[in-house]
């Protein structure tokens, strides 16, 4: 390892862990402790808060994950790649909380009623599909699986993230009654990130690609 | 469901007209009390502890009132300076005499009752609210629509300076909602001037709003400045905005889903698990005759 035990990378990693757990801690504080530590207004509808909060956090972390590669290329700071697995897994973690809060609170784990809801309502179907597509990526996120699949195949599989992000934004767009501002902002951010990725790819074609990073050497 | 007895009015306060109005409201109340008896049966069937009052904080802090912003907390935040002094209401259309009423005068003499109603939003959440008001039917009798009138509509104040949410074209302003006249005359339909025994806060539609407990909440126009009687079904705001999703009738109906989400269940605010939504929000006995022979799938 280029950086030692107390080097820059482990320190940043700690910050990333804290930042990624912060939304969960805020949620627990607001719902179970009445905002005793972090504050916030009276929670009228705890389930709505749980679902909106976990859903948005999952999307934001997905966007962060998608930004790693263009940021790395723009800044030339290659170690950034080491945080990508972490933010991706945290996105999956929040998406899973989101989906399970729906299974449990909206459907009391009644399988038939869940299936019916998914089939009948497009935005539920789209959201559910996005979560299902995250599962293989989460399972193959380990170094062992990267080795087993080989960089190329692993890369191909993990291109699913584009689909997940687009489905996630559509899920958000379709569920709102009329006020489209926030989901459109999310959509706009996603378009910017995707544009940046395309830009980076084209620049990379002109120049020789930088050497793959030490761990998880799968940067695109 | 609970109906309070008339507050004791001092005999000295009663003028002749008030005496007359009081007698009228007494008779209205007598019939309403009978309705109340019927309504008591509802909660008993559904176990009354299932219909606990929604706390004041939620009733006055979680509102859909796009005139003050589209977020649930926006109205409480943005309506704090909204004043309702010298409020007047224009009464137009098929009435014996079109005129502008001073609100105080328009509602003078009606005895305000407390009614605890379930309140179901089309979005899938619900509350139980102790409203204070009087039957709309009493007011309509005073406004004297002609025999031609079949519908009545209610227009919310349109004043961008006082209602900042109207700067956004999120809905076609002003907000208009309406009822068939027989729906309006149903004893459950309530003109509301208060909640929890207090003056109606601005975020809940001060100074006067409508509550139709068997319909989705959006049917209840707030901060009403105009009442119009008509022969034809009026254009209403949500129906105009997204006709496929929001109909004119908007009766609470667990069997007719919103195109994008289920209406079979609802979440009572503050609870974690959803409960079954009741037909006509649990007021079937009182209102089903209004819709005899109607296809409620078509007239959603």
Interface residues (C-beta under 8 A of the other chain):
Chain A: X41 X42 X44 X45 X46 X47 X48 X105 X106 X107 X108 X117 X120 X121 X122 X123 X174 X175 X177 X178 X179
Chain B: X57 X58 X61 X62 X70 X72 X73 X123 X125 X170 X171 X241 X242 X257 X260 X261 X262 X265 X267 X269 X270 X272 X273 X274
